[in-house]
Amino acid sequence: MTDSNDSPGVIVLPPLVALATVVVGAAMSWAAPTFVLRVLMSFELRVVFGLLLAAGGVALAVAAVRTFHRAGTNVNPSQPALALATDGVYTHIRNPMYVGLGLLVGGIGIGFASDWTLVLLLPAALVIHYGVVLREEAYLVRKFGDAYRRYQAAVPRYGWPV
């Protein structure tokens, strides 16, 4: 594979999608407030549940980044993959960084009672799935061939079987 083609060609960096989701969700919650979470959950329950989700998301993403560092590959999805990361958290889930980001954003949305942030998680997830994950997978198949195909067959994309 030539250097100019040695990239998954992702359309956006996933942390920017997460940040945009939180910022736009907060702005929408301010401009057009909804009260679903406030009605369904007490303040204390929202904070505890939000913190647990956010902490779980951060822990998952940090474990994934550490596994990438141990494998000697790039974390930034716009840079070339130098090796497959298939151990650690990657034995259970192929995209723990993206699931971790989703949990973090969901935890923030719940903790701050931002119904709009939770609503925006769906389009954010679709952007990451179609604009990042599927492009990365096609790239990894081109770069690593059968080794990546075997990994795909053995480990679910988002942690649950399809």
C-alpha positions in Angstrom: 0.0 0.0 0.0 1.4 3.4 -0.9 1.8 6.1 1.7 -0.8 8.3 0.0 -3.4 5.5 0.3 -2.3 4.4 3.8 -5.2 6.0 5.6 -8.8 5.0 6.4 -10.1 8.2 4.9 -12.4 9.0 7.9 -14.6 12.0 7.3 -14.2 13.5 10.9 -12.3 12.8 14.1 -14.7 11.1 16.5 -13.9 13.3 19.5 -15.1 16.3 17.5 -18.4 14.5 16.9 -18.7 13.9 20.6 -17.8 17.5 21.4 -20.3 18.9 18.8 -23.0 16.6 20.2 -22.5 17.9 23.7 -22.2 21.6 22.7 -25.2 21.5 20.3 -27.2 19.5 22.8 -26.5 22.0 25.5 -27.4 24.9 23.2 -30.7 23.2 22.2 -31.5 22.4 25.8 -31.1 26.1 26.6 -33.0 27.4 23.6 -35.8 24.8 23.6 -35.8 23.2 27.0 -37.4 19.8 27.6 -37.9 18.1 30.9 -38.2 14.4 30.2 -35.1 13.4 32.2 -36.0 15.8 35.0 -39.5 14.1 35.2 -38.1 10.6 35.0 -35.2 10.8 37.4 -34.3 12.7 40.5 -31.4 15.1 40.4 -29.3 12.7 42.6 -30.1 9.7 40.4 -29.3 11.6 37.2 -25.9 12.7 38.6 -25.0 9.2 39.9 -26.1 7.5 36.7 -24.5 10.1 34.5 -21.2 9.9 36.4 -21.2 6.1 36.2 -21.8 6.2 32.4 -19.2 8.9 31.8 -16.6 7.2 34.0 -17.2 3.9 32.3 -16.9 5.5 28.9 -13.6 7.2 29.9 -12.2 4.0 31.4 -13.1 2.0 28.2 -11.5 4.6 25.9 -8.4 4.9 28.1 -8.0 1.1 28.1 -8.3 1.1 24.3 -5.7 3.9 23.9 -3.3 2.1 26.1 -3.8 -1.1 24.0 -3.0 0.9 20.9 0.2 2.3 22.5 1.3 -1.3 23.5 0.6 -2.5 20.0 2.7 0.3 18.6 0.0 1.8 16.3 -1.5 5.2 15.9 -4.6 6.3 17.9 -5.6 9.0 15.5 -7.9 7.4 12.9 -6.7 9.7 10.1 -3.1 8.2 10.4 -1.9 4.9 9.1 -2.5 1.7 11.2 0.9 0.2 12.0 -0.4 -2.9 13.7 -3.6 -4.6 14.7 -4.7 -4.2 18.3 -6.5 -7.4 19.2 -5.7 -7.9 22.9 -6.9 -6.3 26.1 -10.3 -4.6 25.7 -10.1 -5.4 22.0 -10.7 -9.1 22.7 -14.4 -8.2 23.6 -15.1 -5.2 21.4 -13.6 -3.9 18.1 -14.4 -0.2 18.7 -14.1 0.6 22.4 -12.9 4.2 21.9 -16.1 5.0 20.0 -18.4 3.1 22.4 -16.5 4.9 25.2 -17.2 8.3 23.6 -20.9 7.4 23.3 -21.1 6.4 27.0 -19.3 9.6 27.9 -21.7 11.8 25.9 -24.7 9.9 27.2 -23.4 10.3 30.8 -23.0 14.0 30.3 -26.5 14.3 28.8 -28.1 12.4 31.6 -26.1 14.1 34.3 -27.0 17.5 33.1 -30.6 16.5 32.2 -30.0 17.5 28.5 -32.6 15.5 26.6 -31.4 17.0 23.4 -27.9 15.7 23.9 -29.3 12.2 24.2 -31.4 12.7 21.1 -28.4 13.9 19.2 -26.5 10.7 20.1 -28.3 8.9 17.3 -27.1 11.1 14.5 -23.7 11.3 16.1 -23.5 7.5 16.2 -24.6 7.3 12.5 -21.8 9.8 11.6 -19.2 7.7 13.4 -20.5 4.4 12.1 -20.7 5.4 8.4 -18.1 8.1 8.3 -15.4 6.5 10.5 -16.0 2.8 11.5 -17.0 1.4 8.1 -14.1 3.3 6.4 -11.7 2.0 9.0 -12.9 -1.5 8.6 -12.5 -1.4 4.8 -9.0 0.1 5.2 -8.0 -2.6 7.7 -9.2 -5.3 5.4 -7.1 -3.8 2.6 -4.0 -3.4 4.8 -4.1 -6.6 7.0 -6.3 -8.9 4.9 -7.3 -12.3 6.4 -5.8 -11.4 9.9 -8.4 -8.6 10.2 -11.2 -10.7 8.7 -10.6 -13.4 11.3 -10.6 -10.7 14.0 -13.9 -9.2 12.6 -15.5 -12.7 12.6 -14.4 -13.3 16.2 -15.1 -10.0 18.0 -18.3 -7.9 17.8 -18.0 -4.4 16.4 -19.7 -2.6 19.3 -19.6 -5.2 22.0 -22.8 -7.0 21.3 -23.4 -9.8 18.7 -25.1 -8.7 15.5 
